[in-house]
Each structure stands twice: as C-alpha cells, then as structure tokens.
Amino acid sequence: MSKTALLFAGQGAQSAGMGRDLAEQFPAARKCFAQANATLGYDLAKLCFAGPEAELTRTENAQPGIFLVGWVAFELLRERLPGLQFEATAGLSLGEFTALTAAGAMSFEDGIRLVRQRGQFMQEACEATQGGMAAIIGLDEATTREVCAQSGVELANLNCPGQIVISGPSDRMAAACELAKAKGARKAMPLPVAGAYHSRLMAGAGPRLDAALTSISLKQTTIPVISNVTAQPHGAPTEIHRRLVEQVTAPVRWEDSMRYLLAQGFTCFVELGPGKALSGFMRRIDTNAQMLNVADVESLGATVEALGAAT
C-alpha cells in the first residue's frame, strides 16, 4: 500500500490573497479564519486576503498567516475526503507547528498563538541583530560548509540537492556569497528577509519560545511528525518542546527529512498551504514521488480527485 505524508509550508510562501477563494467557497474555511481572528484578537484573515503585502510579510503576521492557510487546507481536505489516510506529517520551519497540530500534539488555538508569539520573538531578534540570508545554488553540502566556516556564517536550510540557504551577520553575507561563487556555485542570491533565521543570531528568541511552550499542553502525536532538527520522528512531548526551541537556531534538515520518509515507503506527499516550494524541493530529491498540493479551490479539487481515485 502507498503511504501518504502531509507537508506544511514555511515562511516565504505568504502572498496577499492566500486562502481568500477557499473562504469564499467553503463555510468550514470561513469558520477557521473567524476562529483565528478571535484567538489572536486581530484581523489576520483580512491580512491574508488583502494584505498589504508589506504588513503580511512581517514575521509576526506571516507565520500565523501561513499556519492558518495550511490548517484551512488540511481541514478542507479532511472534509472533502472523510476517509483520508495519512501516516506522517512534516513542515518547513514554522510549518512544523502546523504538522504537529495536524498530528494532535497541540490544539489549533494553541498552535496559532504559538506561531504568532514565535514570529514576534523572531522579529524582535532580527531587529536586535544585523543579519541576512542567501540561497546558494549548485554547491553540495560539504563545500557550502567550507564557505560557512571560512566566512563566519551558518547553514540555515538544507532544502534539496543543489539548494542550500546560509544565514549570518549582514557584514559577512556578501563575502560568503562571493566565496560560494568562487567555489563553483551557479548562483548566490541574498534573500529578502528581516534577519538571519536558523542561526545563532536568533538565540534571543529561544528562551521566550521555551516559556511560551511551557504554558501550553503538548501531547503525544498520533502519527510520526518529522523534526526539522533531527530529520527523525519526534518523541515524547518533552522532546517536542526541546526540539521546537532548538529549531529556532538550528538548520532545517528538509532534504534529510524527506529522504527519511522515502526510505520508510512513503510515495505520496501533499503540500498544504500557500505556494509550491516543497513540491519543487521534492522534484529535486526524488522524481518518482507523487506530489499534490492544496493552496486554493482549484488545487483542492485536483488533489481530492487524485486521492479519491487512489482509495
């Protein structure tokens, strides 16, 4: 039997208009957006639907916004396919919180509050430090590690073969990009982000996220959820707590996470939330994997049809 994993989008996937057509068409989606607004105490739905883009892109809005649209996609998929079977979840950075919520580790309300707080903590860490990120295209991990060691920056995201993101102090990023090109990178592109995510410059956010996690009730997941930090399934709630704090400064091991699932016999992956970045990564990891996505009404229909035909 084919095994299915649900994958949840991470920061950078946001765009004004996300989730709007789902809310217009499905009462269940409207209910989720209203629940998010009530939980957070501000109109996150309006930001998702209409922007402005600059406000939506702020970390404290982008993170709960992407969490929310991913959750809406998940709820609608379950509504349209009551017999939906999925055997694992994973999420890119903040998407790991959505993945854990989908697997029963926390409630929707706790999840969206947490990612709103996480976004605030990370935004404040960005403002307290001068950091940046860059995508390195065409270098392997070992060579990129050499670039980091020589430039004083860090690995942030190991997304897929040939695409690694580095992170560190702003005054070292330009030199790191030039060194990457000198070592054979096809491209070394600075990213339009507020700071150096998944690096030691985010350390200020860790203790605050730790305290926020202490205030909620984490439960054992009902199915495996793959940790960004270890690329292995999460363990007990105390380990989930620890890994989510570590994740703020640790590199996201996305390629390793997907290779773990592939080795466990997973062949079908459904990307939930805005954008199709995770589908693009999978095409570089394993071209034989079936990739579906739910981001809007059209992709929901196509995915329901594909999964329905397989059952």
Summary of the structure (lengths in Angstrom):
residues: 311
radius of gyration: 18.5
end to end distance: 10.2
largest distance: 53.9
contacts: 1139
relative contact order: 0.17
helix: 53%
strand: 16%
